[in-house]
Amino acid sequence: MTTQEPKKRTFEFGIRVVRAVEALPRSEVARDIGRQLLRAGTSVGANYRAAAYWMEVIIALKILKPTRLTRLHTESGELLAIVVASIKTARRTRRT
């Protein structure tokens, strides 16, 4: 993986999160949760788990159908795996 791939994927992830938030209903609860997801998803490098958490809250509260967030949730898991692998590599490299 090149250094540009995570940058591109996290950017595209943020854009997709924005679009998902825009699709939420205009209720007060959806607006508040949407703001949380928007902040977490657009700062995914530091808050990857927060984005997944808020997506799960939206699904649990039936604010959106699970199918609306399936691909976005999958991508958050893949990004998490990339970050974890990078951290592990950095730790191994630092020890040697």
PDB file as gemmi writes it, atoms N, CA and C in Angstrom:
CRYST1    1.000    1.000    1.000  90.00  90.00  90.00 P 1                      
ATOM      1  N   MET A   1       0.842  -1.179   0.000  1.00  0.00           N  
ATOM      2  CA  MET A   1       0.000   0.000   0.000  1.00  0.00           C  
ATOM      3  C   MET A   1       0.888   1.244   0.000  1.00  0.00           C  
ATOM      4  N   THR A   2       0.573   2.175  -0.833  1.00  0.00           N  
ATOM      5  CA  THR A   2       1.329   3.422  -0.879  1.00  0.00           C  
ATOM      6  C   THR A   2       0.880   4.338   0.258  1.00  0.00           C  
ATOM      7  N   THR A   3       1.674   5.353   0.524  1.00  0.00           N  
ATOM      8  CA  THR A   3       1.297   6.303   1.577  1.00  0.00           C  
ATOM      9  C   THR A   3       0.086   7.138   1.176  1.00  0.00           C  
ATOM     10  N   GLN A   4      -0.174   7.237  -0.120  1.00  0.00           N  
ATOM     11  CA  GLN A   4      -1.315   8.022  -0.588  1.00  0.00           C  
ATOM     12  C   GLN A   4      -2.649   7.285  -0.429  1.00  0.00           C  
ATOM     13  N   GLU A   5      -2.609   5.943  -0.413  1.00  0.00           N  
ATOM     14  CA  GLU A   5      -3.866   5.191  -0.350  1.00  0.00           C  
ATOM     15  C   GLU A   5      -4.660   5.467   0.928  1.00  0.00           C  
ATOM     16  N   PRO A   6      -4.056   5.388   2.127  1.00  0.00           N  
ATOM     17  CA  PRO A   6      -4.853   5.710   3.318  1.00  0.00           C  
ATOM     18  C   PRO A   6      -5.373   7.144   3.295  1.00  0.00           C  
ATOM     19  N   LYS A   7      -4.559   8.069   2.804  1.00  0.00           N  
ATOM     20  CA  LYS A   7      -4.998   9.463   2.724  1.00  0.00           C  
ATOM     21  C   LYS A   7      -6.230   9.585   1.831  1.00  0.00           C  
ATOM     22  N   LYS A   8      -6.175   8.944   0.674  1.00  0.00           N  
ATOM     23  CA  LYS A   8      -7.301   8.996  -0.263  1.00  0.00           C  
ATOM     24  C   LYS A   8      -8.538   8.310   0.335  1.00  0.00           C  
ATOM     25  N   ARG A   9      -8.324   7.135   0.935  1.00  0.00           N  
ATOM     26  CA  ARG A   9      -9.466   6.394   1.485  1.00  0.00           C  
ATOM     27  C   ARG A   9     -10.115   7.130   2.644  1.00  0.00           C  
ATOM     28  N   THR A  10      -9.315   7.722   3.539  1.00  0.00           N  
ATOM     29  CA  THR A  10      -9.913   8.438   4.657  1.00  0.00           C  
ATOM     30  C   THR A  10     -10.637   9.693   4.187  1.00  0.00           C  
ATOM     31  N   PHE A  11     -10.120  10.348   3.148  1.00  0.00           N  
ATOM     32  CA  PHE A  11     -10.803  11.512   2.587  1.00  0.00           C  
ATOM     33  C   PHE A  11     -12.140  11.098   1.978  1.00  0.00           C  
ATOM     34  N   GLU A  12     -12.107  10.056   1.159  1.00  0.00           N  
ATOM     35  CA  GLU A  12     -13.340   9.584   0.524  1.00  0.00           C  
ATOM     36  C   GLU A  12     -14.341   9.092   1.570  1.00  0.00           C  
ATOM     37  N   PHE A  13     -13.832   8.472   2.626  1.00  0.00           N  
ATOM     38  CA  PHE A  13     -14.687   8.039   3.721  1.00  0.00           C  
ATOM     39  C   PHE A  13     -15.395   9.255   4.337  1.00  0.00           C  
ATOM     40  N   GLY A  14     -14.657  10.320   4.584  1.00  0.00           N  
ATOM     41  CA  GLY A  14     -15.250  11.542   5.140  1.00  0.00           C  
ATOM     42  C   GLY A  14     -16.338  12.107   4.250  1.00  0.00           C  
ATOM     43  N   ILE A  15     -16.101  12.118   2.947  1.00  0.00           N  
ATOM     44  CA  ILE A  15     -17.099  12.606   1.998  1.00  0.00           C  
ATOM     45  C   ILE A  15     -18.356  11.748   2.051  1.00  0.00           C  
ATOM     46  N   ARG A  16     -18.171  10.427   2.122  1.00  0.00           N  
ATOM     47  CA  ARG A  16     -19.320   9.523   2.182  1.00  0.00           C  
ATOM     48  C   ARG A  16     -20.088   9.702   3.480  1.00  0.00           C  
ATOM     49  N   VAL A  17     -19.374   9.969   4.577  1.00  0.00           N  
ATOM     50  CA  VAL A  17     -20.039  10.234   5.856  1.00  0.00           C  
ATOM     51  C   VAL A  17     -20.884  11.494   5.739  1.00  0.00           C  
ATOM     52  N   VAL A  18     -20.355  12.535   5.137  1.00  0.00           N  
ATOM     53  CA  VAL A  18     -21.118  13.776   4.953  1.00  0.00           C  
ATOM     54  C   VAL A  18     -22.412  13.484   4.203  1.00  0.00           C  
ATOM     55  N   ARG A  19     -22.316  12.707   3.155  1.00  0.00           N  
ATOM     56  CA  ARG A  19     -23.520  12.384   2.366  1.00  0.00           C  
ATOM     57  C   ARG A  19     -24.527  11.566   3.176  1.00  0.00           C  
ATOM     58  N   ALA A  20     -24.022  10.648   4.006  1.00  0.00           N  
ATOM     59  CA  ALA A  20     -24.920   9.854   4.853  1.00  0.00           C  
ATOM     60  C   ALA A  20     -25.624  10.746   5.863  1.00  0.00           C  
ATOM     61  N   VAL A  21     -24.900  11.681   6.468  1.00  0.00           N  
ATOM     62  CA  VAL A  21     -25.494  12.600   7.440  1.00  0.00           C  
ATOM     63  C   VAL A  21     -26.550  13.469   6.768  1.00  0.00           C  
ATOM     64  N   GLU A  22     -26.271  13.901   5.554  1.00  0.00           N  
ATOM     65  CA  GLU A  22     -27.260  14.709   4.830  1.00  0.00           C  
ATOM     66  C   GLU A  22     -28.544  13.933   4.542  1.00  0.00           C  
ATOM     67  N   ALA A  23     -28.459  12.598   4.516  1.00  0.00           N  
ATOM     68  CA  ALA A  23     -29.629  11.760   4.235  1.00  0.00           C  
ATOM     69  C   ALA A  23     -30.476  11.487   5.486  1.00  0.00           C  
ATOM     70  N   LEU A  24     -29.959  11.839   6.659  1.00  0.00           N  
ATOM     71  CA  LEU A  24     -30.719  11.594   7.892  1.00  0.00           C  
ATOM     72  C   LEU A  24     -31.988  12.433   7.923  1.00  0.00           C  
ATOM     73  N   PRO A  25     -33.001  11.938   8.635  1.00  0.00           N  
ATOM     74  CA  PRO A  25     -34.217  12.740   8.781  1.00  0.00           C  
ATOM     75  C   PRO A  25     -33.911  14.031   9.558  1.00  0.00           C  
ATOM     76  N   ARG A  26     -34.792  14.969   9.496  1.00  0.00           N  
ATOM     77  CA  ARG A  26     -34.570  16.292  10.104  1.00  0.00           C  
ATOM     78  C   ARG A  26     -35.034  16.368  11.556  1.00  0.00           C  
ATOM     79  N   SER A  27     -35.109  15.239  12.250  1.00  0.00           N  
ATOM     80  CA  SER A  27     -35.512  15.260  13.659  1.00  0.00           C  
ATOM     81  C   SER A  27     -34.363  15.756  14.527  1.00  0.00           C  
ATOM     82  N   GLU A  28     -34.683  16.187  15.731  1.00  0.00           N  
ATOM     83  CA  GLU A  28     -33.658  16.702  16.648  1.00  0.00           C  
ATOM     84  C   GLU A  28     -32.642  15.629  17.004  1.00  0.00           C  
ATOM     85  N   VAL A  29     -33.103  14.414  17.277  1.00  0.00           N  
ATOM     86  CA  VAL A  29     -32.201  13.314  17.623  1.00  0.00           C  
ATOM     87  C   VAL A  29     -31.277  12.983  16.447  1.00  0.00           C  
ATOM     88  N   ALA A  30     -31.848  12.859  15.282  1.00  0.00           N  
ATOM     89  CA  ALA A  30     -31.040  12.545  14.097  1.00  0.00           C  
ATOM     90  C   ALA A  30     -30.019  13.650  13.838  1.00  0.00           C  
ATOM     91  N   ARG A  31     -30.409  14.893  14.064  1.00  0.00           N  
ATOM     92  CA  ARG A  31     -29.493  16.022  13.868  1.00  0.00           C  
ATOM     93  C   ARG A  31     -28.309  15.942  14.842  1.00  0.00           C  
ATOM     94  N   ASP A  32     -28.602  15.658  16.118  1.00  0.00           N  
ATOM     95  CA  ASP A  32     -27.536  15.569  17.121  1.00  0.00           C  
ATOM     96  C   ASP A  32     -26.591  14.399  16.839  1.00  0.00           C  
ATOM     97  N   ILE A  33     -27.150  13.241  16.556  1.00  0.00           N  
ATOM     98  CA  ILE A  33     -26.319  12.074  16.259  1.00  0.00           C  
ATOM     99  C   ILE A  33     -25.571  12.285  14.951  1.00  0.00           C  
ATOM    100  N   GLY A  34     -26.237  12.885  13.994  1.00  0.00           N  
ATOM    101  CA  GLY A  34     -25.595  13.185  12.718  1.00  0.00           C  
ATOM    102  C   GLY A  34     -24.389  14.093  12.893  1.00  0.00           C  
ATOM    103  N   ARG A  35     -24.498  15.069  13.778  1.00  0.00           N  
ATOM    104  CA  ARG A  35     -23.348  15.954  14.042  1.00  0.00           C  
ATOM    105  C   ARG A  35     -22.180  15.165  14.628  1.00  0.00           C  
ATOM    106  N   GLN A  36     -22.496  14.235  15.530  1.00  0.00           N  
ATOM    107  CA  GLN A  36     -21.445  13.391  16.110  1.00  0.00           C  
ATOM    108  C   GLN A  36     -20.768  12.563  15.028  1.00  0.00           C  
ATOM    109  N   LEU A  37     -21.579  11.922  14.193  1.00  0.00           N  
ATOM    110  CA  LEU A  37     -21.030  11.102  13.108  1.00  0.00           C  
ATOM    111  C   LEU A  37     -20.225  11.967  12.141  1.00  0.00           C  
ATOM    112  N   LEU A  38     -20.722  13.139  11.847  1.00  0.00           N  
ATOM    113  CA  LEU A  38     -20.030  14.041  10.936  1.00  0.00           C  
ATOM    114  C   LEU A  38     -18.645  14.405  11.474  1.00  0.00           C  
ATOM    115  N   ARG A  39     -18.574  14.770  12.745  1.00  0.00           N  
ATOM    116  CA  ARG A  39     -17.277  15.118  13.342  1.00  0.00           C  
ATOM    117  C   ARG A  39     -16.342  13.917  13.362  1.00  0.00           C  
ATOM    118  N   ALA A  40     -16.873  12.769  13.780  1.00  0.00           N  
ATOM    119  CA  ALA A  40     -16.031  11.566  13.874  1.00  0.00           C  
ATOM    120  C   ALA A  40     -15.591  11.073  12.504  1.00  0.00           C  
ATOM    121  N   GLY A  41     -16.507  11.049  11.570  1.00  0.00           N  
ATOM    122  CA  GLY A  41     -16.206  10.511  10.245  1.00  0.00           C  
ATOM    123  C   GLY A  41     -15.288  11.377   9.421  1.00  0.00           C  
ATOM    124  N   THR A  42     -15.343  12.676   9.657  1.00  0.00           N  
ATOM    125  CA  THR A  42     -14.474  13.564   8.893  1.00  0.00           C  
ATOM    126  C   THR A  42     -13.110  13.726   9.544  1.00  0.00           C  
ATOM    127  N   SER A  43     -12.943  13.180  10.737  1.00  0.00           N  
ATOM    128  CA  SER A  43     -11.619  13.156  11.369  1.00  0.00           C  
ATOM    129  C   SER A  43     -11.236  11.700  11.641  1.00  0.00           C  
ATOM    130  N   VAL A  44     -11.518  10.860  10.653  1.00  0.00           N  
ATOM    131  CA  VAL A  44     -11.415   9.414  10.808  1.00  0.00           C  
ATOM    132  C   VAL A  44     -10.030   8.943  11.238  1.00  0.00           C  
ATOM    133  N   GLY A  45      -8.989   9.640  10.848  1.00  0.00           N  
ATOM    134  CA  GLY A  45      -7.651   9.229  11.234  1.00  0.00           C  
ATOM    135  C   GLY A  45      -7.491   9.137  12.745  1.00  0.00           C  
ATOM    136  N   ALA A  46      -8.117  10.041  13.463  1.00  0.00           N  
ATOM    137  CA  ALA A  46      -8.015  10.050  14.920  1.00  0.00           C  
ATOM    138  C   ALA A  46      -9.207   9.390  15.607  1.00  0.00           C  
ATOM    139  N   ASN A  47     -10.297   9.261  14.907  1.00  0.00           N  
ATOM    140  CA  ASN A  47     -11.531   8.813  15.554  1.00  0.00           C  
ATOM    141  C   ASN A  47     -12.229   7.674  14.819  1.00  0.00           C  
ATOM    142  N   TYR A  48     -11.474   6.740  14.272  1.00  0.00           N  
ATOM    143  CA  TYR A  48     -12.094   5.696  13.455  1.00  0.00           C  
ATOM    144  C   TYR A  48     -13.165   4.926  14.213  1.00  0.00           C  
ATOM    145  N   ARG A  49     -12.964   4.623  15.464  1.00  0.00           N  
ATOM    146  CA  ARG A  49     -13.960   3.869  16.219  1.00  0.00           C  
ATOM    147  C   ARG A  49     -15.189   4.714  16.508  1.00  0.00           C  
ATOM    148  N   ALA A  50     -15.002   5.988  16.709  1.00  0.00           N  
ATOM    149  CA  ALA A  50     -16.139   6.862  16.983  1.00  0.00           C  
ATOM    150  C   ALA A  50     -17.116   6.865  15.809  1.00  0.00           C  
ATOM    151  N   ALA A  51     -16.578   6.889  14.601  1.00  0.00           N  
ATOM    152  CA  ALA A  51     -17.449   6.872  13.419  1.00  0.00           C  
ATOM    153  C   ALA A  51     -18.274   5.591  13.392  1.00  0.00           C  
ATOM    154  N   ALA A  52     -17.622   4.441  13.620  1.00  0.00           N  
ATOM    155  CA  ALA A  52     -18.354   3.168  13.628  1.00  0.00           C  
ATOM    156  C   ALA A  52     -19.403   3.154  14.739  1.00  0.00           C  
ATOM    157  N   TYR A  53     -19.026   3.689  15.903  1.00  0.00           N  
ATOM    158  CA  TYR A  53     -19.949   3.728  17.037  1.00  0.00           C  
ATOM    159  C   TYR A  53     -21.221   4.510  16.689  1.00  0.00           C  
ATOM    160  N   TRP A  54     -21.055   5.699  16.122  1.00  0.00           N  
ATOM    161  CA  TRP A  54     -22.229   6.511  15.821  1.00  0.00           C  
ATOM    162  C   TRP A  54     -23.082   5.914  14.714  1.00  0.00           C  
ATOM    163  N   MET A  55     -22.448   5.209  13.783  1.00  0.00           N  
ATOM    164  CA  MET A  55     -23.235   4.504  12.768  1.00  0.00           C  
ATOM    165  C   MET A  55     -24.085   3.418  13.422  1.00  0.00           C  
ATOM    166  N   GLU A  56     -23.493   2.712  14.388  1.00  0.00           N  
ATOM    167  CA  GLU A  56     -24.240   1.670  15.099  1.00  0.00           C  
ATOM    168  C   GLU A  56     -25.398   2.272  15.892  1.00  0.00           C  
ATOM    169  N   VAL A  57     -25.196   3.455  16.465  1.00  0.00           N  
ATOM    170  CA  VAL A  57     -26.272   4.136  17.194  1.00  0.00           C  
ATOM    171  C   VAL A  57     -27.412   4.483  16.236  1.00  0.00           C  
ATOM    172  N   ILE A  58     -27.074   5.020  15.075  1.00  0.00           N  
ATOM    173  CA  ILE A  58     -28.099   5.373  14.074  1.00  0.00           C  
ATOM    174  C   ILE A  58     -28.915   4.144  13.690  1.00  0.00           C  
ATOM    175  N   ILE A  59     -28.241   3.009  13.501  1.00  0.00           N  
ATOM    176  CA  ILE A  59     -28.940   1.772  13.137  1.00  0.00           C  
ATOM    177  C   ILE A  59     -29.801   1.279  14.297  1.00  0.00           C  
ATOM    178  N   ALA A  60     -29.235   1.283  15.502  1.00  0.00           N  
ATOM    179  CA  ALA A  60     -29.975   0.793  16.672  1.00  0.00           C  
ATOM    180  C   ALA A  60     -31.237   1.616  16.928  1.00  0.00           C  
ATOM    181  N   LEU A  61     -31.167   2.906  16.676  1.00  0.00           N  
ATOM    182  CA  LEU A  61     -32.322   3.776  16.885  1.00  0.00           C  
ATOM    183  C   LEU A  61     -33.259   3.825  15.684  1.00  0.00           C  
ATOM    184  N   LYS A  62     -32.887   3.064  14.636  1.00  0.00           N  
ATOM    185  CA  LYS A  62     -33.701   2.990  13.424  1.00  0.00           C  
ATOM    186  C   LYS A  62     -33.905   4.360  12.773  1.00  0.00           C  
ATOM    187  N   ILE A  63     -32.848   5.187  12.834  1.00  0.00           N  
ATOM    188  CA  ILE A  63     -32.894   6.491  12.177  1.00  0.00           C  
ATOM    189  C   ILE A  63     -32.695   6.304  10.677  1.00  0.00           C  
ATOM    190  N   LEU A  64     -31.840   5.359  10.308  1.00  0.00           N  
ATOM    191  CA  LEU A  64     -31.663   4.940   8.916  1.00  0.00           C  
ATOM    192  C   LEU A  64     -31.727   3.420   8.870  1.00  0.00           C  
ATOM    193  N   LYS A  65     -32.067   2.896   7.720  1.00  0.00           N  
ATOM    194  CA  LYS A  65     -32.043   1.448   7.534  1.00  0.00           C  
ATOM    195  C   LYS A  65     -30.586   0.986   7.527  1.00  0.00           C  
ATOM    196  N   PRO A  66     -30.306  -0.183   8.118  1.00  0.00           N  
ATOM    197  CA  PRO A  66     -28.927  -0.692   8.148  1.00  0.00           C  
ATOM    198  C   PRO A  66     -28.276  -0.759   6.777  1.00  0.00           C  
ATOM    199  N   THR A  67     -29.050  -1.071   5.751  1.00  0.00           N  
ATOM    200  CA  THR A  67     -28.476  -1.178   4.407  1.00  0.00           C  
ATOM    201  C   THR A  67     -27.907   0.145   3.920  1.00  0.00           C  
ATOM    202  N   ARG A  68     -28.418   1.260   4.426  1.00  0.00           N  
ATOM    203  CA  ARG A  68     -27.920   2.586   4.022  1.00  0.00           C  
ATOM    204  C   ARG A  68     -26.485   2.815   4.499  1.00  0.00           C  
ATOM    205  N   LEU A  69     -26.096   2.147   5.598  1.00  0.00           N  
ATOM    206  CA  LEU A  69     -24.771   2.355   6.175  1.00  0.00           C  
ATOM    207  C   LEU A  69     -23.851   1.147   6.051  1.00  0.00           C  
ATOM    208  N   THR A  70     -24.313   0.061   5.453  1.00  0.00           N  
ATOM    209  CA  THR A  70     -23.520  -1.170   5.403  1.00  0.00           C  
ATOM    210  C   THR A  70     -22.144  -0.954   4.803  1.00  0.00           C  
ATOM    211  N   ARG A  71     -22.072  -0.377   3.628  1.00  0.00           N  
ATOM    212  CA  ARG A  71     -20.775  -0.196   2.959  1.00  0.00           C  
ATOM    213  C   ARG A  71     -19.885   0.791   3.716  1.00  0.00           C  
ATOM    214  N   LEU A  72     -20.483   1.830   4.259  1.00  0.00           N  
ATOM    215  CA  LEU A  72     -19.737   2.809   5.035  1.00  0.00           C  
ATOM    216  C   LEU A  72     -19.167   2.163   6.304  1.00  0.00           C  
ATOM    217  N   HIS A  73     -19.967   1.342   6.961  1.00  0.00           N  
ATOM    218  CA  HIS A  73     -19.525   0.643   8.173  1.00  0.00           C  
ATOM    219  C   HIS A  73     -18.408  -0.341   7.839  1.00  0.00           C  
ATOM    220  N   THR A  74     -18.525  -1.052   6.732  1.00  0.00           N  
ATOM    221  CA  THR A  74     -17.480  -1.979   6.294  1.00  0.00           C  
ATOM    222  C   THR A  74     -16.177  -1.220   6.050  1.00  0.00           C  
ATOM    223  N   GLU A  75     -16.275  -0.078   5.392  1.00  0.00           N  
ATOM    224  CA  GLU A  75     -15.081   0.727   5.122  1.00  0.00           C  
ATOM    225  C   GLU A  75     -14.435   1.194   6.422  1.00  0.00           C  
ATOM    226  N   SER A  76     -15.227   1.553   7.424  1.00  0.00           N  
ATOM    227  CA  SER A  76     -14.643   1.978   8.700  1.00  0.00           C  
ATOM    228  C   SER A  76     -13.869   0.835   9.336  1.00  0.00           C  
ATOM    229  N   GLY A  77     -14.374  -0.398   9.205  1.00  0.00           N  
ATOM    230  CA  GLY A  77     -13.649  -1.563   9.717  1.00  0.00           C  
ATOM    231  C   GLY A  77     -12.341  -1.803   8.978  1.00  0.00           C  
ATOM    232  N   GLU A  78     -12.369  -1.617   7.667  1.00  0.00           N  
ATOM    233  CA  GLU A  78     -11.155  -1.799   6.874  1.00  0.00           C  
ATOM    234  C   GLU A  78     -10.123  -0.721   7.205  1.00  0.00           C  
ATOM    235  N   LEU A  79     -10.577   0.504   7.377  1.00  0.00           N  
ATOM    236  CA  LEU A  79      -9.665   1.582   7.758  1.00  0.00           C  
ATOM    237  C   LEU A  79      -9.067   1.322   9.136  1.00  0.00           C  
ATOM    238  N   LEU A  80      -9.873   0.805  10.048  1.00  0.00           N  
ATOM    239  CA  LEU A  80      -9.368   0.436  11.377  1.00  0.00           C  
ATOM    240  C   LEU A  80      -8.260  -0.597  11.252  1.00  0.00           C  
ATOM    241  N   ALA A  81      -8.463  -1.598  10.417  1.00  0.00           N  
ATOM    242  CA  ALA A  81      -7.446  -2.646  10.228  1.00  0.00           C  
ATOM    243  C   ALA A  81      -6.149  -2.048   9.677  1.00  0.00           C  
ATOM    244  N   ILE A  82      -6.257  -1.097   8.774  1.00  0.00           N  
ATOM    245  CA  ILE A  82      -5.073  -0.441   8.219  1.00  0.00           C  
ATOM    246  C   ILE A  82      -4.324   0.320   9.310  1.00  0.00           C  
ATOM    247  N   VAL A  83      -5.060   1.065  10.113  1.00  0.00           N  
ATOM    248  CA  VAL A  83      -4.430   1.851  11.177  1.00  0.00           C  
ATOM    249  C   VAL A  83      -3.750   0.935  12.184  1.00  0.00           C  
ATOM    250  N   VAL A  84      -4.429  -0.122  12.589  1.00  0.00           N  
ATOM    251  CA  VAL A  84      -3.849  -1.058  13.554  1.00  0.00           C  
ATOM    252  C   VAL A  84      -2.591  -1.699  12.986  1.00  0.00           C  
ATOM    253  N   ALA A  85      -2.629  -2.127  11.738  1.00  0.00           N  
ATOM    254  CA  ALA A  85      -1.453  -2.727  11.106  1.00  0.00           C  
ATOM    255  C   ALA A  85      -0.303  -1.723  11.046  1.00  0.00           C  
ATOM    256  N   SER A  86      -0.602  -0.481  10.753  1.00  0.00           N  
ATOM    257  CA  SER A  86       0.429   0.552  10.706  1.00  0.00           C  
ATOM    258  C   SER A  86       1.057   0.778  12.079  1.00  0.00           C  
ATOM    259  N   ILE A  87       0.237   0.796  13.102  1.00  0.00           N  
ATOM    260  CA  ILE A  87       0.752   0.971  14.469  1.00  0.00           C  
ATOM    261  C   ILE A  87       1.655  -0.192  14.853  1.00  0.00           C  
ATOM    262  N   LYS A  88       1.220  -1.404  14.545  1.00  0.00           N  
ATOM    263  CA  LYS A  88       2.033  -2.579  14.852  1.00  0.00           C  
ATOM    264  C   LYS A  88       3.369  -2.533  14.123  1.00  0.00           C  
ATOM    265  N   THR A  89       3.334  -2.153  12.858  1.00  0.00           N  
ATOM    266  CA  THR A  89       4.572  -2.047  12.075  1.00  0.00           C  
ATOM    267  C   THR A  89       5.492  -0.985  12.670  1.00  0.00           C  
ATOM    268  N   ALA A  90       4.931   0.147  13.031  1.00  0.00           N  
ATOM    269  CA  ALA A  90       5.733   1.229  13.614  1.00  0.00           C  
ATOM    270  C   ALA A  90       6.370   0.781  14.922  1.00  0.00           C  
ATOM    271  N   ARG A  91       5.631   0.060  15.733  1.00  0.00           N  
ATOM    272  CA  ARG A  91       6.192  -0.421  17.003  1.00  0.00           C  
ATOM    273  C   ARG A  91       7.315  -1.423  16.780  1.00  0.00           C  
ATOM    274  N   ARG A  92       7.124  -2.336  15.823  1.00  0.00           N  
ATOM    275  CA  ARG A  92       8.172  -3.326  15.513  1.00  0.00           C  
ATOM    276  C   ARG A  92       9.412  -2.632  14.989  1.00  0.00           C  
ATOM    277  N   THR A  93       9.217  -1.671  14.124  1.00  0.00           N  
ATOM    278  CA  THR A  93      10.337  -0.940  13.512  1.00  0.00           C  
ATOM    279  C   THR A  93      11.090  -0.139  14.581  1.00  0.00           C  
ATOM    280  N   ARG A  94      10.396   0.447  15.508  1.00  0.00           N  
ATOM    281  CA  ARG A  94      11.007   1.258  16.561  1.00  0.00           C  
ATOM    282  C   ARG A  94      11.845   0.413  17.501  1.00  0.00           C  
ATOM    283  N   ARG A  95      11.452  -0.840  17.727  1.00  0.00           N  
ATOM    284  CA  ARG A  95      12.166  -1.720  18.636  1.00  0.00           C  
ATOM    285  C   ARG A  95      13.490  -2.209  18.073  1.00  0.00           C  
ATOM    286  N   THR A  96      13.598  -2.257  16.759  1.00  0.00           N  
ATOM    287  CA  THR A  96      14.837  -2.786  16.160  1.00  0.00           C  
ATOM    288  C   THR A  96      15.857  -1.713  15.945  1.00  0.00           C  
TER     289      THR A  96                                                      
END                                                                             
